[in-house]
């Protein structure tokens, strides 16, 4: 391989590493973000299970607005609303 080709490969490797999540820019501290496996393990230890549903866009917007008003997460709000509805 030519010298120019090797330099190009090294540059591509470096740019790929810089684009990876969690890569901190010079002078900035890396953010503490959990990877998917750690997040899944944390959720499982809390007893959380993924549950996908399809809802009307208007209903989703109402849920997001209500979550912002209450300053809580969408997951917590949906769990609260489902608990109240099932108890009734």
C-alpha positions in Angstrom: 0.0 0.0 0.0 1.3 3.5 -0.8 2.1 6.0 1.8 -0.8 8.2 0.8 -3.2 5.3 1.1 -2.0 4.5 4.6 -2.4 8.1 5.7 -5.9 8.1 4.3 -6.8 5.0 6.2 -5.5 6.4 9.4 -7.5 9.6 8.9 -10.6 7.5 8.3 -10.0 5.6 11.5 -9.5 8.8 13.5 -12.6 10.4 12.1 -14.6 7.2 12.9 -13.4 7.3 16.5 -14.3 10.9 16.9 -17.9 10.3 15.7 -18.5 7.5 18.2 -20.9 8.4 21.1 -19.1 9.2 24.3 -16.0 10.6 22.5 -15.2 13.9 24.2 -13.9 16.9 22.3 -10.6 18.3 23.4 -10.9 20.1 26.7 -14.3 18.7 27.5 -15.1 16.0 30.0 -16.7 12.9 28.6 -20.4 12.7 29.5 -21.4 9.8 31.6 -23.8 7.9 29.4 -24.8 4.3 29.9 -24.5 2.0 26.9 -27.5 -0.1 25.8 -26.4 -3.2 27.7 -25.9 -1.3 31.0 -29.2 0.5 30.6 -31.0 -2.7 29.9 -29.5 -4.3 33.0 -30.5 -1.3 35.1 -34.0 -1.4 33.8 -34.3 -5.2 34.5 -33.0 -4.7 38.0 -35.8 -2.1 38.6 -38.4 -4.6 37.2 -39.0 -2.6 34.0 -40.1 -4.4 30.8 -40.2 -2.9 27.3 -43.8 -2.6 26.1 -44.4 -1.2 22.7 -47.8 0.1 21.6 -49.1 2.1 18.7 -51.1 5.2 19.7 -52.8 8.0 17.8 -50.5 11.0 17.2 -52.9 13.4 19.0 -52.9 11.2 22.1 -49.1 10.9 22.1 -48.9 14.7 21.9 -51.2 15.1 24.9 -49.1 12.7 26.9 -45.9 14.6 26.1 -47.5 17.9 26.9 -48.8 16.6 30.2 -45.4 15.1 31.1 -43.8 18.5 30.4 -46.3 20.2 32.6 -45.8 17.8 35.5 -42.0 17.8 34.8 -41.8 14.0 34.8 -40.8 11.5 32.2 -43.3 10.0 29.7 -42.7 6.5 31.0 -43.6 7.5 34.6 -46.7 9.4 33.4 -48.0 6.5 31.2 -47.4 4.1 34.1 -49.4 6.3 36.5 -52.2 6.8 34.0 -52.4 3.0 33.3 -52.4 2.2 37.0 -55.3 4.7 37.7 -57.3 3.4 34.7 -56.9 -0.2 35.6 -57.8 0.4 39.3 -61.0 2.1 38.3 
